C-alpha cells in the first residue's frame, strides 16, 4: 500500500542539475495554471518544523499544510484558538483544559486516507512526541513490546533519536507533566509548575498537530520517518508534488474546515538564491519573492505600480557571543572593550543595507515586553576607550562563524571579517574560522569547542521573551548549541522563572526587562542587529500580510487577473 508513496518523489531522480548553470529552471507552466508562485530558499526546508534546528528560518510551506491549537493574536501576548475551540486554566495555574474544534478533517492524499476527523488523540500524540514521552510510540502487540521483532526494535530505537530542537531549547518536557484526553474533544495539559508562557509555545510555528492515525499506519511498516517527509495535516493546502530543493506544489484542500482558499495552486519555488529570486520576480516567474538580496532592493522603483514591497519588524537578533568556558572571556573589562570596538552601524549599512536596525537591547521592539522602559546599551562604539582598556593585553582570539546564511545574518563570513577588522584597530588579533552546524554540535557535545567568540543569532517562534532569551542564555541550555556563550547566571534564571510564574502581563514584562538589564550589564553576548522581514509582491497579489516570523497565510491571498 505504502509503495505508492514512492510516486511522491517521482521527480527526485531526474533533477541532476548542472552546477554551472546560472539560472534556476523555470517551473513547468502547466503547474502554474490558476495559481501563484512564491519564491523562497531551500535552506532549512522541512515538512516538519518540529525537527528543524531551533532559531533557523522555517519555510512558509508548513504553515499552509498544518494547523496549531492556537495562533498569536494581533502581535500581542494573547493567543487565539484555532484547532482549539476554547480553553480554561485552573485556579492554581497548573492545569489547562482545552476543548477542541469538531468537524476538522485531515488531508486525503495518495499515501493516506483518513477514517476519522481530528480529535483529542491527535493532540495527545503530537505533544507527547515532542516531550519525548514513550506514550507516543505505537503499541501494536505484545510481540512488538518485547522486541522479538528486530525491525520493530530498530524502529523504536530510531524513533527515540528524533530531536525537536525548539522544544528541547525551552525544556518543554520540564514544563509539561502530562497530556491526556478526557474525551474525544477535550484535552488536559498538566504542568509541573505554573507557566504563563505555555500557550505562546503552543502557538509557535513549531507546535503543529499531526494525525495519530497516519502515524500508527506508518508504524505498521516501520516507517514513522515518513511522517516528516509525506505530510498530512488539516491546513488549507496539501502537498501535490515535491522536487527536492526545486519546488513544492500545493493544492487547495477542498475539505478545509474554514473558508476555502481563493487560489487553487501554489508553487513554492525553492531553487533560487537571494540574487536569483529578484531575477525570477522581474521575469514574472514568481509573483512573490521573499527575502531578496538586500543590496538589490535599490533596483526596485517605488513608483512602479506593477509591484510593491512589504516589510515588518522581526522577532530576531544577530549577536556576538563570548565563550565563558575560556578564562579570558570571563573578564568583564575585556568584554566591554570588545563591545566598544565594534562599529555596529557600519555592519548594519554593509551587511543589511539598512534593512535592519542596530540592536541596543536583547528583546526586539516588536515584542509586547519591549513596551516597558528598557536600559540603554552602555558599551557602544568607542575605539579609543576600547584600546585603552586592552592596552598591554596582547590578545589573540579565535572567532568561529557558522557557514550558513540566515535571515538574521545574510553574510556571516563578511560580518566576521568586519569584526576582525574592528578588533585589529584596537590591537586584538583575530583568527576567523568557518564551521558547519554539525561540526559545532559535535564540538559542544564533546566540550571541545575552541572558540573565544562566535557569531550567532536567534529567531523566535512567538512574541514571548521566554522563548527568546531562555534558549540562548539560561543555565539549562549551557553547553548546548542554543547557548553558545555557555553562560550561566542564577539571578537571570530566577528572573525568567519569576516572569512565567505570574499571569499578570505588566509583572511579566518587568521581570523580562530586569533580566535584559542584567544581560546588558554582564555582556555574555553583544547584540548587533534586529532584521526586518521583507518580501516583494506583484501588484496583482492581494491579501499579503507577513507575520514577524516571516510566514504568510496563503489562504488569504487573492490573485487579480491581468488587464487585457
Secondary structure, DSSP 8 states (H G I E B T S, - for coil): -GGGGGGGGTTGGG----TT-SS-----GGGSTTEEEEE-B-TT--S-GGGS-TTS---TTHHHH--BSEEE-TTSS-EEESSEEEEEE-TTS-EEEEEE-SS-----BTTB--SS---HHHHHHHHHHHHT-GGGS----HHHHTT-SHHHHHHHHHHTT---HHHHHTTGGGTEEEEEEEETTEEEEEESS--TTHHHHHTSTT-B---HHHHHHHHHTT-GGGGGTS---SSSEEEEEEETTTEEEEEE-TT-SSS--S-SEEEEE-B--HHHHHHHHHTTS-SEEES--GGGGGGS-TT-TTEEEEEEE-SEEEEEEE-TTSGGGG-HHHHHHHHHH--HHHHHHHHSTTSEEE--SSS-TTSGGGGS-----S--S-HHHHHHHTTTT--EEEEEEESS-BTTBTTHHHHHHHHHHHHHHTT-EEEEEEE-HHHHHHHHHTT----SEEEEEEE-SSS-THHHHHHHH-GGGBTSSSBTT----HHHHHHHHHHHT---HHHHHHHHHHHHHHHHHH-SEEEEEEEEEEEEEETTEE-----TTS---GGG-EE-----
